Amino acid sequence: MSIGKKSVTILSTAILCASLLFGCTTKTEDGDSKGKTTITITYRDDGAGKKGSLYKWIEEVAASYPDKNVVVKQTPIQASEGDYFAKIALALKSKDTAPDIVTEDTFILNSDASAGFLEPLDDKLKEWEDWTNGSFIEAMKKGVTASDGKVYGVPYNTDSRGLWYNKDIFKKAGLPEDWKPKSWDEVLAAARTIKEKAPDVVPIWMNMGKATGEATSMQTYEMLLYGTGERLYDDASGKWITKSQGILDALTFIETVNKEKLGPPLSKVLNGQAGNTSSREYLPQGKLAISLDGSWITGNYFESGAAPWPEYKDVLGFAPMPTSKGQEPGSITLAGGWALSVPSNAKHKDEAFEFIKYALNKENSKKLVISSGNITVRADVAKDPEYTKLPFNEIATEYLQNAEFRPAQDKYPEVSTQIQTMVESVASGTSPADAAAKYAQDVTRIVGADHILEK
């Protein structure tokens, strides 16, 4: 039996979707499924699958969506953080594979917008009362505003970073349960004490591999670099800093952790699932004392989370990450966040935006941040008793007072990739000086010799 042209087209589409690990639906010729419009929403599945807070939230919001002529289909991509961005960029290029809604990490939103992958939402946002009446925290809108001044997404969470620590382990090692280290030396001293007093426990965990992508760049390297007082990018000159004492100091801290075997085995830390291993296994199982990680990890421990742990609120502490020598402002955090965006190649842009408005209203936004353990971007949710009563929300929000942000520059994603390579090379035994020299060379190649600054 011969195969008709329509069957070949459907088969080809299915093969293309599978190759991208991107869920697609076959539409009828008028673009609708059974007379209804199907909008697709793509996000990163970090391995939690249907247990993930984002999956459950989308399912609930879609079920309650008033417009019953719209069907919402989840099309998650299961990938490491770094691979997710590569797969999304590939999917966004084509009308055949672009979803109707995509979750964008605010660090890469500017790059995707500049590449023409995302639809500007300014005209639609002007008509949305929630956006114009102060319901959203004004500072959070900066994260979804690209270098052209246009808005390319609606933020749904933000975060802060610090040092999670196990109070039970600290107590057994003779360390204070109310721990607030004043410098990097005090962090290392605590890790050394843990190694001596609790040899079966990993003293400190930081992401250090290329496989963990932005988690390595932002919540390890940049937390350290910014803690020295140095920055990645000099706003005054418009240049990338490729040589400084701060770079060497940050890498030396990483080298010290590995040389003294204060961290986990490299097979664990250089793995794409390193973040999940530390937060969902090692911390709850009492096998990890200190973890440099984000405010959101408590979402794993809720009854509906990926790793339920009712005792987390009593066992864990969340200390601010100190500056390198305790210099002002005393502590440092990097803030990020995620947004819902509409791709330029989306098939149903109007329907997608209407769903975003409903999904990110006050009640639905509150459900998402409470279930995921993130910090809200809405001022009205921030005052809600259901939100404020959650453990660590208040302190995580307080850390935002000294928050720094990644450079809103088109080249940042490429520079970030070089950061990950540099950190992993130090973790694997390369000297800080050699790794920094290679980083300088690679960044110069990316941004051009006229756009670098050496100190």
N, C-alpha and C positions, 0 to 999 in steps of 0.2 A: 504494500500500500504506500502510495506517495505521500509525502508530508507537505501540506500547504504552506504558503508564505506566512500566514498568520501564526501557525504552529511553530515555524522556525523562529519567528520573531520572539514569541513567548519563551521558547527554549533558550535563545541567546540571552534574553534579559535575565532569566533565572541564573544562567551560568555567570554572567557579569556580576550580578548581585552577590552570589556565593563567593566569588573570587575576592570581593571587597570586604567580605564578612559584614555585609550591609543588608539588612532585611528589606525586601521590596515586596510590593503586592502587584499582581497583574490586574490592570484596570480594564473595564470594558471600553469600547471605542469612544464613548462620550466622556471618558475620564472619571466616571463615577462607578461605585460598586453598589449594585442593586439599587440604583437611584439615589444613593447617598454619596457624599463627598468624604473620602478617606484622607485624613492628614497624618503624615508620619512624623514621629519625633525621635531623634537620634541622640544618644548620650553614651558615655563610657560605662560599661559594665566591668567593675573591677574584680569580678569573680563571684560576687554575692548572688548574681542571678535574680530569681524571683524573691529572694529574701532581702534584697537591697532596698533601702529606704526610698530611692528615686523610683524604682519600679513600682513599689506599692503605692506611692503618692500619685504617680501618673495614672495608675489603674483606678484609684479612688476618684480623682478629679475628673477623669474621662467619663466614669460611670454617672457622675452627678451633673455633667455638662448639660445645660438647659437645651441647647440646640441639638435635637435628636436627628437632624439631617446630616450631622457631622459625626463620622466615626474616627476615633483616635487610635492609631496603631503604633505601638512601640517598636522601634528598630534599633536596639542597642548594639554597640560594637564592643565585644570582649577583647580587651587589649591592655597592655601596659600603658602608663600615662604617655610616654613618648610616642609609642606606636599609634595611640588614639589620634593624636594631632595629625600625623602623617596620613592616616586612613581617612580622616575627615576632610583634609585638604584635597585628597584625590576624589572623594565622593562629591564635594561641592563644585567641582569643575564642570560637571555634566548635568544636564536636565534629566538624564535617564537615571542618575543615582543620587541626586541631591534630595535630602528630606525636606519637609515643609517647615520643620522647626529643628534647630540644632543647639545643643548646649555648648557654649563657648567659655573657655577659661579666659578671664579678662586680660591675661597677659598676652594672649595670641589674637584677641579680637581686632586690635589695630592692624596687625599684619594681614589677617583675613579680609578686613574691610578694604585695605589698600590694594589687595589683589583682585578686588571686585567680586569677592565670593558672597558678601552679605548685603542685604537690602537696608538702606537708611530708613529709620522709623520716625523721624522728626514730625512729619505731617500727621501721622496717625497718633503720635504721643500727645500732640497739642490738643487733641480732642478727648483725651482720656483724663478724667477728673483726678484719679488717683495720682497721676504723674505730675499734675500741675498744682495740687492743693497742699503739698507738703507731706503727703503720706510717706513718700520715699525720702530717706536721708539724703540731703543734697550732695554731700561729699561722695556718696556711693555712685552718683551718676557719672562722675569723672571716669570711672573704670570702664564704662560702656561708650565713652565718647572718643572717637578716633582723632587722629592728627588733623583731619579736615574739618573738625568741629561738629561733625554729625554724629547722631546717636545710632548705634547698630545693635542694640540689645536691651533687654530689661533684666536688671540684676535680680537674682533670687537668694543669694547668700553672700556673706563675707566671712573672714576668719582671722584668727591671730595665732601666733606660735609661741611656744615656751617649752619648759622642761617638765614633762610629766615624770613623777617619781612614785615608787611604791613605799608607803609609810611603814609597812610591816618590815620590809627588808631594811630600811633605814634604822628602825628601832633596834633590830637585832644586831646591826653593825655599829651601834652606838652613835648614830648620826641623828640630828634633830628632825623631828617629824614635821615641824614647821620650817622647812628649808627654804632659805632665800639667799643663794650664793651672790656674792658681791663682785666677783671677777671670774675669769676663766680658770685661774689657778685654783679657786675654791671648787669649781665644778670638777676639775681633774683630781683634786685632793679627795673629794667624795667618792669618785669612781675608783681611785686606788684603794681606799678604805674598804669598799665593797669587794674588790678583788681579793683582798687579804682576809676579810672576815666572813665572806660568803662566796667561796671559790666556785660553787656550782651555778652562780648567778652571773648573767651578762651585766657588767657595770653600766655601760652607756651604749645607746643605739642611735646612730645618725645615718640617714640615707647617703650613700657614697658612690652609687653606680650610674652608668649611662641608662640602664634599664628602668630606673625609677624616675628618669626624666626630670621634670620641673621640680619634683620633690627634692632632688639632689641639688639643683641650682638654687632654689629659693629657700628651702627650709634648712639646708645645711650651710652651703657656701655663703649665700647672701646674708643669712643670720649672723654668720661669723664676720664676714667682711664689713657689714654695716656697723657691727659692734666695735670695730676698730676706729670708726669715724670716717672710714673711706667709703666711696660709692663706686658703682659700676660705670656710671656715665656722669660727666661734668656738664651740668645744665648751662653754666655761664659761657663755656667755650663751645658747647655743642660737640664734645669729643668723648670717645670711649677711653677710659683709663686702663692702660695695659701694663703699667709698671708702677708699683708702689710698695711701701712697707706693709700696708694693710693686706695686700694680696698674699705676701709671704707669711704674715702672722696667721692669717686664716688657714692657709695650707699647712703650716707648722702644727696648729692645733689638731688637724686631721691626722697628720703624720704621727703625732704623739699618741693619740688614741690607738692607732694601729700598731705602732712599734711596741707599746707597752701591753698590747693585747687586752685593752680595756673594752673593746667592742666585740660584736659577734663574729663568727667565722666569715671570711670573705665569700664563701659559697652561699651564705645566707644574705649578706648585705648587698652583694652585687646582683642579686636576683630581682627580676621584675616584680615579684610578689613581696619584696622586703618590707614594704610599709604595712601590708596586711599581716605578715608574720609577726612583726613587732607588736602591733596594736591588738590583733585578734588572738594571738597565741601566747607570746612571751610575757606580755604584761599581765593578762588575766591569770596565767598559770604560775605567776610568781617567779618567773625565770629571768626577769629583766628589772633592773633597779631604776634606771634613768632613760628617758626617751625624748629626744628633741623632735617634737612633732606638733601637729596642729590642734586647734580647739575642737575640731569636729570629731575626733576619734571616739568620744564618749557615745556617739550615736551607735557604735558597734555593740555597746553594752546594755542598751535598752532591751526590754522583753521582746520587742519586735526586731531587734538588730541582728547583725550577722554573727555576733559572739556574745550572747546574753551573759551579763555578769552583775547581778544585783548589788554586790558589795563594793562596786567600783567607787561609789560616792564617798565611802569611808576609808578605802584602802589607798586611793590615789591622792596625790597633791599636784598642784600645777604652779610651778615656780616661774617667775620671769627670767628670761635669758639675760644674764648680765652683759654689760659692755666689757671689752677685753680686760681693762684694768680698773673698772669701776668708775670710769670717767662719766661725765654728764652725757646723756640724761640718766645714767645708771642702768637702764635696761633697754632692750631693743626687741621689736617684733616686725615681721613682714606681714602685710595684709594682702589678701587676694580676693578671690571670689569667682562666681560663675553667673552666666546670664543665659536667657533664652533669646535666640536670634532667628531671623528669617533669612534663609539663603536667597541670593539673587536668582538662582535657578529653581526655586521652589515652584511647584505647580499651583498651589492654593495659598497665595500670600495673604489675602484678606481673611480667609477662614483661619489661617495660622495665627494671625495677630489677634483675632477675636478670642481664640482659645488661650493665648498668652495672657490677655487681660483677665480672663476668668481664673486661670490657674494661679496667677500672682496677685489676686485680690487679698485683702487682709486675712481672711479666715484660712484660705488655702495656703498662703505664704507661711502663716503661723504653724499649720500642720507640718509643712515640709521642714522648717528649721528645728522644730521640736523633735521630729522623728529622726532627723539626720545629725543633730548635735551641732549644727552650724550657728553662726551669728546672723541675726536678721539685718536686712537692709532697709526695712520699713520702720519709720519712727513710731507708728501706731502699734505695731507688734512689740516693739522694744519696751513699751509701757504695760503690756498685757500681763496680768498676774500668772497665767499659765506658762508664759515664756520666762518671766523673771524668777520663778520659783525653782527652775531647773539648776542642779548643781553645776558650778563652774561658769555659768553664763555671765554672771556679773563680773567675775575676775577676768574672763576672756575679753569681755567688752572693755574693761578698764585698761587692758594692755594696748588697746588701739590708740591710747593717748600718745604713745611714742612710736606709732606705726610708720613704717616706710613702705614705699611701693616700688615695684619694678619699673624700669624706664619705659615710658610710653613711646617707644621708638620701633620703626619697622624692622630694624635689624636685630632687635632683642632675641627673638626665637633662635636665630642662627648663632648669636653670641652665647645664648644659654646652652646650646648643644656643645660648644667648646668648653664651657664651664664644667659640664658633666664629664667630658673626656679628661679634663685636667684633674678633677677631684678623684676620679677612678684611678688615674695613673698614680697619684700620691698614695691612695689606699693600697695600691698594688706594689708599692715600693719605690717609685720614682721620687727623687728629692724635690722639695718644694721649689727650689731655684730652677731646676730643669723643667718641671711641669709649668711653672709660670712663664718661662721663656718660650716654650712651645705655644702656650695660650696667647701670648703677645703676638707671636708670628701668625697664628691662625686668625685672630681677630683683625689684625692689620689687613690680611688678605680679604676678609669679608667687608670691612667698612672703608678701607682705603687709608693710605698713609697720612692723608690730610685730615683724617678724622680720629686720630689717636692722640692720647696725652700720656706722657711718662712723668712720674714724680720722683 
